[in-house]
Structure formats: structure tokens, C-alpha cells
Amino acid sequence: MSTAAEAPKYDPAYNFAFLDEQTKRMIRRAILKAIAIPGYQVPFASREMPMPYGWGTGGMQVTAAILGPEDRLKVIDQGADDTTNAVSIRNFFRRTAGVETTERTADATIIQTRHRIPELPLREDQILVYQVPIPEPLRFLEPRETETRTLHALKEYGLMHVKLYEDIAIHGHIATTYAYPVQVSGRYITDPSPTPKFDNPKMNHMPALQLFGAGREKRIYAIPPYTEVASLDFEDHPFTIQAWDRPCDICGAEDTFLDEMVTDDQGGRMFICSDSDHCERRRTAGHTGPMTRDAAE
Amino acid sequence: MYVAVKGGEKAIRNAHRLLAKERRGDPGIAEVSVPQIDGQLSLAVDRVMTEGSLYDRTLAALAIKQARGDLIEAIFLVRAYRTTLPRFGGSEPIKTSEMVIRRRISATFKDVPGGQLLGPTFDYTHRLIDFSLAAESDCPIADLAPSPDNAAVPTIASILDREGLVETEVDSDPTAVPGDVTSGALDFPTGRDVRLQTLARGDEGFLLALGYSTQRGYARNHAFAGEIRVGTVAVEMFVEELGFAVPIGEITVTEVQMVNQFKGSSTVPPQFTRGYGLSFGHCERKTMSMALVDRALRGRELGEDHVGAPAQDEEFVLSHCDNVQATGFVEHLKLPHYVDFQSELELVRKMRREAAARAGAQEAAE
């Protein structure tokens, strides 16, 4: 991108990727445990990062712990590489680790994300790192950690099913549209982080390793490659994902998550892919949408 | 218009430049210096050191300058710096009974051995704006009495303890290493070591409100300010090669011992219980609040009924008292959430369409 020339330079005054080696080892141990128990939230000694809690400190610590000098890092927020916080996190690792960064999903070895999973299917040689605000899927049903840990230990998930049932009884739909709970490998109910439920199917049997970091809540969890990830539902109310009745206005994609942009105060709207890299690749490949076609005519 | 969301990198850089300019203020007015902040806004420095968990006056003063006087932002700067420091080990417990005292008061006795020493306090000042301070003020002069010999200033708790009137504080396990909330996740229920550490780092305003709530009947525990002392104590560290502890410096601390509601049982005669507060520097409001909340959190240990008061609720208090965590998560709502919002929009529109269809069908049937 055009801004690359102004990107911050590598500053070797910091230890590689900011964290000291001992802290990285501690985080790696938590990650290994998390991979060994898919979907289980492993407590870890989360550090204070030079960014605020709630702004991706968990994901950053996970990324820092797994990052090597050969890695190519991609950072997205809301699916886009150019949202302000994604820019800020990418610059942090450019400065403290000097690693190569990319906006191309296909070129990245590590992708740190907030709120989206890229549209392009990920591969075995890639790792997806999620920023997680509230790692506990049962938190809004039971605020106490002591209680929720016991519920997980006993695999007592009736509470969640009752919540989903009540949604259907009251609204006619399961009224959870993001952070839609999943069950990992038939065991732990897990929070996919606030990604839209549109992305849930991508988590199932994903070839890439999925790591989740919650800094403020001091938890790490993982979904190993090719693990079964089931979105909770009922036989007569099967899980469905969002669908739009129109394609991306720019690239014409009909199978992507679309962001709605307000274009005027007269009800004008345009819909474009939230995954900016995906949209860009499609346009480069010659695809057009209603708006780009209009412009060409 | 699609271009409008691009250019985040440049926008951030420009915003930071503007921030730096705003921080400096009017260039025609002299810049505030770090020693000025340290010396003249010393209570702000004390708070930043306490909640930042790092005793370094210069660094705290610098953080206040950088944060434009936003103390939570300054605490955050200090915390983030603290994380990067290597840990050499732990000191011996400080001995507040051997404090070189600047201020020491007790609300439980009219006179006590060692006397009541007001020290530098806002108490009993009339809160009238002093307009003379608007001009450059002269150097106020105050004659200091010699600090009392600390052997002559026994702690109030020890005086009560001699008669068995207050619960005796005993090390549950003298060989146990205290927990460290900065190098592990909180695990509920916690021990008092971890609770006190968390409260010491906790937000002054949050603890003030909670402590206040106990006074208004939400887990009331009838507190008396047994003793408040402010002064300097030596910090000693055990040196393996020497085989004994050596002083490595001294720090100013504020310590509060609250004496609370007595209790007894069939085996223990009635006696007062304690709440404890400690901070770096001079943070009286903070330590008093901390002591009230500490006592409220000891409810279970002392066999009190849990009446559902917030101050008694360990998970509630400890999970929410950290202002760096709290401010981060509250302020993260500024980050874009449009993907989640889009998901909600889609569902709300769908449900509204269905509701309209239902209403239409009903109308047609009528």
C-alpha cells in the first residue's frame, strides 16, 4: 500500500517482538496446553502491554510469543487491514520485531484478527490469532468465574441451550449474531470472539491453527487444525448464517460478509466486502460490482 | 467515498502530532518541569506510583507530564514501563512499626503513646480558594518538630493486641511466598495476600465508593480509624552472599489500620477485627478506603453472612477495581464495531419485516 514507505523502522532497542524471552516461554506453555485441550480457557500471566486492555493485548501477546523473524504478519480489524487499530498493531510489530508485514491473506504466515475470519480459506502453514474481549461464552449468563469454571468442568451447558431456546420463543430466531457459541471437538463450549456468525463455519475443520488471546481476562485458548467446531443449534432451528440480498457493490461477490456504508442522509447505502484484501483481489482479477460497473459505463 | 475509510496510518500520525502540541500548551508560557510536578503535585505523583505499582517519583512525574495530567493515563504509562523491568527478587517485609513518622493519628484514643501528630494534612483547613496562590507565592516556612523516636510510638494495634482486644495477625505460613498478581491470573477464591495486592493497585475512586457503601449499610462493619501513619521506612533485601538483609533504600508509605466490629464465638471471647490499607507515598483516602473494603472482603473468613453487598463480593471487587483494565475495556468501545453492528442490523431488519408481515396478515384477516 501507499503508506508502506512511511512505516516505522525496526527499533532493535526492544527485545524481539517486545516481550522478554521468559514471558514468551510462559505464553508458549499456555498455548501448548490450550492446543492439547481444544476450547479450554488456560489462565496465563498476561502482561501489561503498551496498548490498552480491550485493544488486542491478548492477541498481541500470543502473536509476540509465536512470531519468528521469517514470519509475514497480517493484521486485520473488521476484516480490513487499514482500520486504525490494525494499523497501530501492525506498526507495533514492525517497530519491535522488524518482521515483514503483508495485506495479502495468501502471503501471511500469521494473521492477527479482530472480529473477522478472512474470506480466503486458510492453509496448514498459517496461524490465525484472535483478539478476544470476553473469553467466557457463559459470562453473560453467569457472571461468576468460580461458577462458570465449574459448569465447564462438569460439561453442564443447559444454561446456554435454555438461552438459545428462549431467544426462539421470544424473537422467533436465535438472537445471537456475533460471538455465536461453538462446541469444540464435542467438549468445551467456546467463544469464537466477536466474529459474526457468518464466519463460524470457517472455523470447522480449518487447516490452520486458531489461537485466541484475552489479555485483560488473562486467558488463552486454541482450536487445533482440522478440529470439529459446531455452532450450537436445535434440530428444528438449524444454525444459519447471515445472507445479503445483493452483491458487493465494488467486486460483485455474493458470498462474502458485507459492510453497509451510509452514503447520504436520504437513505443511500452501499454494501462492500468487509474483507478488504479479498475485495481488492477480486477487483484486480477483473470482477465488478453494480457500482464499479456504473462508473465504467 | 470508499476512499474515506482508507488512510488510517496517516490519520494516526497526524493525531499524535496534534496531541503532542496540545500537551505542550501555549508555547509562550514556560513548560512545566518534571521536578516541579514531583515537588508541587506530589500527591498526584503518590497516586500514580501506588496504582502504577512502581516506586519511582521521577518516572511518575514524567508520566503525569506526558499524560497531560490524566492520572489514569499516567498510571497506565507507569504500568506498561514496569512490565519491561527485570525482577531481581523480593524485599523483606517492610516494618511500618519502625517508620520515621511524619504524620500519625488515631481516632480511637484521645491520647496515645507517641502522641497525635497531624503532619501535612488538608484536615481542618477551610476549603476556601486561596487567591494569593494565583500569584507567585513566597516560600512558606514551617518548623518541624523532631520526628519522634519510633520506639516511643507503638502501633495502636499492638496496644490493643496486648489486651487481646483485637484479633492477632499471624502469618498463616511464614515460609509461604506471597502471591504476585502481576505474574499470574487471579484464581478465586483468593487469599488475603492477593486481595490486598489487588486493592493496593486498585482505583482510588472505585475503592472510595465501595468503602463509602459499607458505611451506608451495604455490608456495614463499624469501622474506627485505629491508626493512620505516614512516614519513611527502610526497604531491606536479603543478600545470599552476605547471609543477612541489607537496606537498599527507603520509601514513603501510608498505612491504615482500621479497627472494626467485634465478634466472638463459643470459643473466642469478643474482640475487634481489622481492615488494612497500605500505599506508596501519601495516599490517605485510598488507604482508608482500601482498609474498609479489605475488612468487608474478610466476611467469609470471619463467618459473616453474605448480604449481597458489592463490597463483600470478592469476584466483583477484585475483577473491577483495576482502572487500567477498566479504562481500556470501556474505551475500546471507540474501536470500530461495524461488523458486529452489521450483524445485528441484519437480524433486526429481518425481525421487523416479519413483524410487519404478521401485522399485515392480521389486518387482512380482520
Interface residues (C-beta under 8 A of the other chain):
Chain A: T3 E6 A7 D20 P43 F44 A45 S46 R47 E48 M49 P50 P52 Y53 G54 W55 T57 D77 Q78 G79 A80 D82 T83 T84 N85 A86 V87 S88 N91 R114 H115 R116 P133 P143 R144 E145 T146 H171 G172 H173 A175 T177 Y178 A179 P194 T195 P196 K197 F198 R216 K218 R219 Q242 W244 I250 F257 L258 D259 E260 M261 T263 M270 I272 S274
Chain B: M1 Y2 V5 K6 G7 G8 E9 K10 A11 I12 R13 F76 R79 A80 R82 T83 T84 P86 T182 S183 G184 A185 L186 D187 F188 P189 E315 S319 V324 Q325 T327 G328 F329 V330 E331 H332 L335 P336 H337 Y338 V339 D340 Q342 S343 E344 L345 E346 L347 K350 M351 E354
